[in-house]
Amino acid sequence: MFAHKFRSPLDAIVYNTSHGKNDKVYIEAAQTMRGLLDIFSIISTDDKLLKEKLKNDIQGKGRLIDVLNSTLKMALLHLLSKSAVDKIRHHYMSYAIQQGKVDNQITRKTWYDDYYKLESSLQLEWEESFSNLISQPFNLDDQLKWIEQHFFKLEIIGFERDDIQFKEYGVTESFLVILLHEIIINAFKYYASDTKESVILKLINNGDHQTIECCNPSTRLERMSSKGNGKGHTFFSVLARKTDSLFVKPKYQDNFVIQFGIYNQFLKNKF
C-alpha cells in the first residue's frame, strides 16, 4: 500500500519532467510524498501518536475541497499514464465506440488484440489533453467537465466546508489523500454502465463521524477482472481500527458503494 500510494505523485513528476516542467507540479508532488512518508511511518508504529496528531491538526490553510481537487488530479495523472492503460482499458474502448471508431458489438478480446494502436493513440491524446488542462490555473469544476467528456459524470457533494481545517500536507491531509486516492482510483477502474450513470462522491455528517461515501455503477465482470488484489480494502480496515473509524466494505452488487467514517474528533475544527 505504501508503494501503491507513491505511484501517482511519482507519475506526476515523471510526466512533468518529460513535458510541462512546471515547478508547482514538482513541489506539490514532493510535499505530498513527504506527507505520505510521515503518516505511513506513524501508522506502522504508533496508533496512539496517530490519533493524537489527527486530533491536534485542526488549524491551517488545508481544506477538504482543495485536497479533493489535488488528489483527483494526481489520480488522473497516474491513470492516464502508459503504465496504467490496463486499469482503464474499458474506458478507451467505450469512448471509441461512442465516437464511432469501432463497432458497438466489439469484444474486449478483439479490442485488445486488434486495436492496440487506437488505444495507444487515445492514451496519448487524453494524457496530453489533461496535461494541457492542469498546466493552466484550474479548479475542481474544470476537472469534472474534462472527466465527463472522457469518462463519466462525477458528482461531488458535501466537500465545500470551511468548518474542517488542517495543516497543508500535514497528517490529516495525508490521511485524506490515502482515503480519497484509493476510492477515486477504484471508481475509475471498476466503473461500468451502458447508460452512463453518474459516480457520486460525497461527505456526510453522520453525527459522531464524517463519512466519505462513493457510489458508482459496476458489474461483477468489471470487479472480477485482474485490476486489483483487494489489499486497499484490507488496509482501510486497518486504518479504521487504528483511528476508531467506520469502514463499510463494498458488497458484490452492481451498485458499488464504499464508506469510510472518520471519527469527529479527528476531522472537525473547533472555532
Disulfide bonds with the S-S distance in Angstrom:
none
